[in-house]
Amino acid sequence: MSAPDVNPLDFPAFERLYRDHHGWLRTWLHGRMGGSAEAADLAHDTFVRVLSTRRMPAMPEDGRRFLTHIAKGLLIDHWRRQDLEQAWLETLAALPEAMAPSPETQALLLEALHRIDAMLQTLPARTRRVFMLSQFDGLTYAQIAAETGLSLPTVKRHMRSAFLACLSVG
């Protein structure tokens, strides 16, 4: 779905959008999240995103479509974060107690994982795949080239881009 046409933000229109659609959006998110109490938070975050982008739907009747477009992206981010946190908890549970990091270190590591995940999502799909084959599957650049059908210089170029992106996370 492409982004709806938008106009610059004007606050009276924003107030109308909020008043007319906040309850509906919260209910819509509640249904998508299986009754989660976090639906209200995501509804709020949707309107914060509208404010931060300073854009409004071109036509008032497009309000729900506009809000749904933004909320779907936030919902996908929410689910991705949940999956990442669940994988982290499973990894921690598998560690011997003596090796488990302190709660403070756990929180710092989880935050770092979220930043890395966000960075990976900004990479082009092919660059992300090449990087993950290297870093998570342990393939050499030559093996990645064979697996993906890319040339070795192209694999190296994708890896260079991914490593530069990793450095920006720091």
Summary of the structure (lengths in Angstrom):
residues: 170
radius of gyration: 20.6
end to end distance: 33.0
largest distance: 59.5
contacts: 439
relative contact order: 0.09
helix: 78%
strand: 4%
